[in-house]
Amino acid sequence: MTTNASPLHPYWPRQLRLDNFVPNDCPTWHLLAGLFSVSGVCVTTWLLSGRAAVILLGTWQRLSLCWFAVCGFIHMVIEGWFSLYHKDLLGDQAFLSQLWKEYAKGDSRYILSDNFTICMETITACLWRPLSLWVVIAFLLQQPLRFVLQLMVSVGQIYGDVLYFLTEHRDGFQHGELGHPLYFWFYCVFMNSLWLVLPGILVLDSVKQLAHAQSVLDAKGTKAKSK
């Protein structure tokens, strides 16, 4: 809904009418500190991967497990909250609702019950959350599916992120202040780009490992035929 009156909210497009909007009472630094406290999950996973793994894992593998553990937490808690309460965010003052209202300053689709964001975040919370945690368990226990799972989750994350950027691009980046150093470049571009760059690296790692396993299997088959 739009109006010509002066907006009483920080969201774009500026002519949005948001009758149920209640401003955050948590300062931005408080919300961001709460978001980045997820680094505790990373530290815990790093320590766990050094003690609970059935074989010694290299630094790269342990870092990748930290990434998947953080993804699992974010997909489950933060994105799961959005999936469940997206209709109530504007007027709600729970910490996670305020976190989403802060993020929406860079992308107002998240307080407009936009169909794409609801579907994307719900799929992420329901599908990539358990699979991300399964990746961690699979590497700790050296399950044969570990690189297949890593590939599946990483491709899914890239696919969702590409759609996220392309849909907003087709809308003309109208849901945030284009070029704003915090709301556009940090919230919208930087934070979402992490789910392009890191999964991209993990896709290449998965392809390398799976191709090597297939080449070893093919070599064994060739030797067996030659006998």
Order of alpha helices (4+ residues) and beta strands (2+ residues): alpha-alpha-alpha-alpha-alpha-alpha-alpha-alpha-alpha
